[in-house]
């Protein structure tokens, strides 16, 4: 707000006129001297505008400015807190030897989904070339903190429409680099199947994103890929919100709390999903 030429009253120097103004100061001409004051703070304490209407409008503008500054400061403080927590979490991950993407997602054919959900185990496929060709793949990142996400799409659907049909944790003693058969079994407790109706609203690509090609929904080859720990937490949160049966909701909550605990995630501060499909629809 331009205050140049406006009359003001000072408690000590008396009446004066604003002759210069910047973003941080104003200069007032009194009878025998010029005085510079901090702007806008001085107008809340030392100086009073003679024009009452202008003073009211300035007061309102300053109040809005203060509110904006307080909001920005609050955001900065929250961001600094979030960054500090993330640094702490990264240090703990390193200390506990937890990879950021130690979860696994399986590509299932339609005709094998019933068997996988009945046995609660999935196969990592076989090595396609080299000395180990034909041998089962070892998902070396998998550890007791790992979850498996089961996905499928119909033959007449695009890859972007791949759905999640279930999730499970691996057993407490499971290590992917120590297995020779390529079988990833389920924990006795933490298993969550989705009904066909539920799966129709839980899309894999809402969570997953290839960081090199964020707008491309292509699986390429292989029957599994690694999945970020945070993405899995986002998925579990959404499954919890989707469930209507209280018993099932409690099972998902227990799964979610356990998953966050073993992956050193704060269950109250999981970010919003930003997968390829989510990005494309926004």
Secondary structure as UniProt FT lines:
FT   TURN            4..5
FT   STRAND          7..10
FT   TURN            11..13
FT   STRAND          14..21
FT   STRAND          25..29
FT   STRAND          34..38
FT   TURN            39..40
FT   HELIX           41..44
FT   TURN            45..46
FT   STRAND          47..49
FT   HELIX           52..95
FT   TURN            96..97
FT   TURN            100..101
FT   STRAND          103..108
FT   HELIX           110..112
FT   HELIX           113..119
FT   STRAND          121..123
FT   TURN            131..134
FT   TURN            140..141
FT   TURN            144..145
FT   STRAND          147..152
FT   TURN            155..156
FT   HELIX           159..161
FT   STRAND          163..169
FT   TURN            172..173
FT   HELIX           176..178
FT   STRAND          183..185
FT   STRAND          191..193
FT   HELIX           196..199
FT   TURN            200..201
FT   HELIX           204..206
FT   TURN            211..212
FT   TURN            214..215
FT   STRAND          224..227
FT   HELIX           229..242
FT   HELIX           246..262
FT   TURN            263..264
FT   TURN            267..268
FT   HELIX           276..281
//
